[in-house]
Amino acid sequence: MMLTKPTLKNIKHNEKLYLITDASKVAVCGILMQKSNGKFVPIEFYSKQLNPARCVIHLFAGSCMQFFLSVKHFSEHLYGREFSILTDAKPLSHNIHLDKQPDIVARWLLYLQSLSYSIEHVPGFSNPADFLTRVQEETHVNNLKIFSIPNGMNYDNIKSHQQNDKGTKEIIDKINDNNNVTCKDYYMENNSGLLMIKIKPRIKHLRNKHIENKIVIPKSLVKTCLESAHGPHFGTTKTFDVVKKNYYWKIYFLDTKNFCENCHECIKNKSKPTNTHFEMISKSHLAPGQFIAIDIVGKLPRSYDGKFFILAIIYHYSRFLEAIPLPSIISSTIIKALNQYFERFGIPKIILTDNGTNLSSNEID
């Protein structure tokens, strides 16, 4: 059914429904079907990738989980009518009726007891839901094959540049002469022969426990290293994370920052800020008293009559300000103060407020 160009059919409420399910270590699947001319035709498909906690679930619990998730997804079609659950887990029809069940399985079975269904066994090769749970992409990919190291950043080339660079060559000569006083954090790696440095964390209690060994990059290779790290055109932070993982040179954060900020491709493809234009409220056609703005001032020191806030009302036509003291700023108190204002000046056509919950609640509307 899955490989012969299935066509979804509309559900027929006077015919029996079949739910075929399957589960694997990574996903569960369910297909809601009905029979047409003696053959199963799909009505709706359902699949769900499992989180890591559910991937290690017991086999029997996984079989019950596929029932629970599939039935819950198709509940609007299955409630109040009889249907059959088709599965290739043959022992399940017996184990599901055992008295002692794991707590989570017991909860799933309790949910299923509210439905009228029967369980039927189908061979695995006849289960189309099996296809949707077994086909998966490779999750553990060797990133070294995808993101190969550029020729300029291989060990032999780095070693050659370290020998020819004045700064790194001086450090190498001191190490070879056992003069470690001025370059005690540097050392030569035995296998590759590269000049390395030990980077200690700035936090004191971690300095002796979390020492990072990094390759010292000479000045002539800085640009090549940054081009390699900035290949996906990430921002400064992510690019620097790639650089500092394996490499080191002086002021390497500032170099990374300047390189990313001056990258031609990033500048060209950077999204420009758009100015959002809002329709302005025209006041020219409004008569006096039709447009006011309100806001809350406070919390202020308590007045002699127990007021802490002020409801400020600005009359836009003449900029006249009305200040009404309030004991609180709940919507009902504000409505009462506004009604007092409307009794004296009339009801306006437009009221301008901010997005405060007490000014935009359903009571105010």
LINZI-V761534 format. One line per field, one symbol per residue. ss: DSSP state (H for helix, E for strand, L for the rest). burial: I if it has 9 or more other C-alpha atoms within 8 Angstrom, else O. Layout:
BEGIN
ss->???
burial->???
END
This chain:
BEGIN
ss->LLLLLLLLLLLLLLLLEEEEEEELLLEEEEEEEEEELLEEEEEEEEEEELLHHHHLLLHHHHHHHHHHHHHHHLHHHHLLLEEEEEELLLLHHHHLLLLLLLHHHHHHHHHHLLLEEEEEELLHHHLLHHHHHHLLLLLLLLHHHHLLLLHHHLHHHHHHHHHHLHHHHHHHHHHHLLLLLLLLLEEELLLLLLEEEEEELLLHHHLLLLEEEEEELLHHHHHHHHHHHLLLLLLHHHHHHHHHHHEELLLHHHHHHHHHHLLHHHHHHLLLLLLLLLLLLLLLLLLLLLEEEEEEELLLLLLLLLLLEEEEEEELLLLEEEEEEELLLLHHHHHHHHHHHHHHHLLLLEEELLLLLLLLLLLLL
burial->OOOOOIOOOOOOOOOIIIIIIIIIOIIIIIIIIIIOOOOIIIIOIIIOOIOOOOIOOOOOIIIIIIIIIIIOOIOOOIOOOIIIIIIIOOOIIOOOOOOOOOOOIIOIIOIIOOIIOOIIIIOOOOIIIIIIIOOOOOOOOOOOOOOOOOOOIIOOIIIOIIIOIOOIIOIIOIIOOOIOOOIOOIIIIOOOOIIIIIIIIOOOOIIOOOIOIIIIIIOOIIOIIIOIIIOOIIOIOOIIOIIIOIIIOOOOOOOIIOIIIOOOOIIOOOOOOOOOOOOOOOOOOOOOIIIIIIIIIOOOOOOOOOIIIIIIIIIIIOOOOOOOIIIOIOIOIIIOIOOOIIOOOOOIOOIOIOOOOIIIIOOIO
END
